[in-house]
Amino acid sequence: MKITESWLFSKPIAHRGLHDKNAPENTLAAFSKAIEAGYPIELDLRIIDDGTVVVFHDEKLSRLTGSDGYITNLVKQKLKDYKILKSDQHIPTFEQTLELINGQVPLLIEIKNSNKVGILERKVLEILKGYDGEYAVHSFNPYTVEYFKKYAPQIPRGQLSSFFTDDKTLNFFKKFVLKRMLLNHVSKPDFISYESKYLPNVFVTKTKLPVLAWTVRSQQEYEDVKLYCDNIIFENFIPQT
C-alpha cells in the first residue's frame, strides 16, 4: 500500500487529541473525545527524570500546569500532582495513553527531543513493541527520524518543519538547515509535516513527498491550504472535508 492510501492521509488528525476546556491538550480526556469522534490522534512524547515516557508538549511546566520548572525533572509518582490547565486531568504516561487508545484510532507520535538521540527513541520503541494499533512517528529532529529509519524502518516516519520565524531557541544555521530539510538525505522520511501558514514552498515541493499541514485551526485555514497538502493536523474546529 502506498503511504498516501494509508490512514495518515485518509482523515484529518486531531492535534494533541480533540481538546477543549474540559478536555485539555494531550490528556486522556482529549484522546477519549478523539476516539469517540473517530479521528486519528497526534500527540507529543518526552522523557522525564526516572526514564518514564510522558505525553506533554512543552519543555516548561508553566503554561499547562501553572507550576515552575521543567517536565524533564519530574518523576512518575508526581505526575498526578500536576493538573492540566486547571482541569481534573493530569500528565499521562505513554503506557497509560496506549492502554486507553488500544488501537481504536491511529496514532501520530511526535518525538520531542532536542538533546542526545537514543534514550527516548529506544524507550518509545520498547513500549510500542506490545502495541497492536496503527501508528507513525515524526519529529523536528532529523537525527530522531534517522534513528527510526535505522532501528524501526517499518514504522512510517515524517520530518516536521517550519520557517521557525519566532523560534528564539534556534540559531541562524539551525533554522537554515531545518527550514530547508537539508538532512532528509540522512533521515529519509516517508512524509513531511510542515507548518500550514508556510505552504506552499519550494523546500516541501522539491521533496516530492506527501505532506501533512499543521496546525490548521479553522475551516478557512483548511480551505486555504488544502491544495498544498495531502492531509491536515487540526484543532479548535471540526473540518468539513
C-alpha positions, 0 to 999 in steps of 0.5 A: 500500500502506498503511504498516501492510501494509508490512514495518515492521509485518509482523515484529518488528525486531531492535534494533541487529541480533540481538546477543549476546556474540559478536555485539555491538550494531550490528556486522556480526556482529549484522546477519549473525545478523539476516539469517540469522534473517530479521528486519528490522534497526534500527540507529543512524547518526552522523557522525564527524570526516572526514564518514564515516557510522558505525553506533554508538549512543552519543555516548561511546566508553566503554561499547562500546569501553572507550576515552575520548572521543567517536565524533564525533572519530574518523576512518575509518582508526581505526575498526578500532582500536576493538573492540566490547565486547571482541569481534573486531568493530569500528565499521562504516561505513554503506557497509560495513553496506549492502554486507553487508545488500544488501537481504536484510532491511529496514532501520530507520535511526535518525538520531542527531543532536542538533546542526545538521540537514543534514550527516548527513541529506544524507550518509545520503541520498547513500549510500542513493541506490545502495541497492536494499533496503527501508528507513525512517528515524526519529529523536528529532529532529523537525527530522531527520524534517522534513528527510526529509519535505522532501528524501526524502518517499518514504522512510517516516519515524517520530518516536521518543519517550519520557517521557525520565524519566532523560534528564539531557541534556534540559531541562524544555521539551525533554522537554515538547515531545518527550514530547508530539510537539508538532512532528509538525505540522512533521515529519509522520511516517508512524509513531511509535516510542515507548518500550514501558514508556510505552504506552499514552498519550494523546500516541501515541493522539491521533496516530492513527498506527501505532506501533512499541514499543521496546525490548521485551526479553522475551516478557512485555514483548511480551505486555504491550504488544502491544495498544498497538502495531502492531509491536515493536523487540526484543532479548535474546529471540526473540518468539513472535508 
